[in-house]
């Protein structure tokens, strides 16, 4: 009995080792082929079982009559061009390789069977266990494939299922967002950008950073306020609910790898691509008071590309009007991949609806137009600014009828803060001259102030704890540096610089 058990155990070991080794090697090989060299660098693209086995787990499970235990193949999904698709393929590779092995052994089994019992009895004694091992190999490989497809973490089935579901349930997708340090933020920033970030941080792996180098492309002559502006901006981010536990927050200039990648991308970016960039021409025309004919300003899109792809970001949130700007980044990425291999995923636009936020003078809300209502404005100041905000210019007197659709105040504040009932009341009151503009504005001011209250409370707490911002930026820098360094290792390898 004991002898039979020992015999069976010994016969089981080679098929188990082979099944596990092929399974793990298939994961590693497919990951490598899809652009992630992590497993390859750690020696996991090999049929040497020792590299894949967890010896203690294997022994424990072997004696209980179960399969051995393999160390999970290390994968860095950021290296994949199409993250979800690649994770599905890598996860399927293990179970499929086992099914393939099972099919091969089944063919061998059938051949032995077809040869008949005489053939088996004529085999040398030492070869006889081979038939039993073939039989065991079929069972073990099929069982390993089926077991791994159960959708329970950490089995392969859960990764396949997780990445076939919509993004919310999928593995983290790298995302990137930046903001130039212009100081305190206003309602335009909040509704145009930060409200979107709050949603994104729940759904994606996000990198939010203060683009201080970008600020220098236009404000190189006057960098004195940048440091204070960074602080104010990060306080505003945190005050509205950007959570450092969910998103990586840092300062662009703290990660020197952005600059290194910028230099390398500069080598391959054709000058005409930059010169014909419509934003470049528009800004040179619009900002006459500054000399923007600099190398840095022309190369802004190259730095922007480096910011995006260094985190292997595959989604970049942009409003519809900015979508063409990302096209240049995609072209530069394609050119890099063409010369040096598929190192970077091509960043895709994540179109976001950006509500219209107009300033007190009816133009787009902007600090430079001096028409902004800031998130840090005290309630009395918010009220004062709203009460003096421009309305429908056709409504000069209380008795004149107006049109809410031509009223900057309505388009911004009622649209953002009023419910349907109030909006209907305003529409009727304005178009029939039943209400005055002050009455109309006062119906929404308390809602705006109430929405700002928790934001301003958080701001106060953060201002009282100056070390907190430094700590958050330094934590974010550590995390971002790790990712950026890893990417740069691949970039240097791909370019033959390592
Ligand atoms: Fe604008 Fe309201 Fe005045 Fe109409 S009543 S013009 S919607 S502020």
Boltz pocket constraint, residues with backbone or C-beta under 6 A from the ligand:
constraints:
  - pocket:
      binder: B
      contacts: [[A, 391], [A, 392], [A, 395], [A, 402], [A, 403], [A, 404], [A, 407], [A, 409], [A, 410], [A, 426], [A, 429], [A, 430], [A, 435], [A, 436], [A, 437], [A, 438], [A, 440], [A, 441]]
      max_distance: 6.0
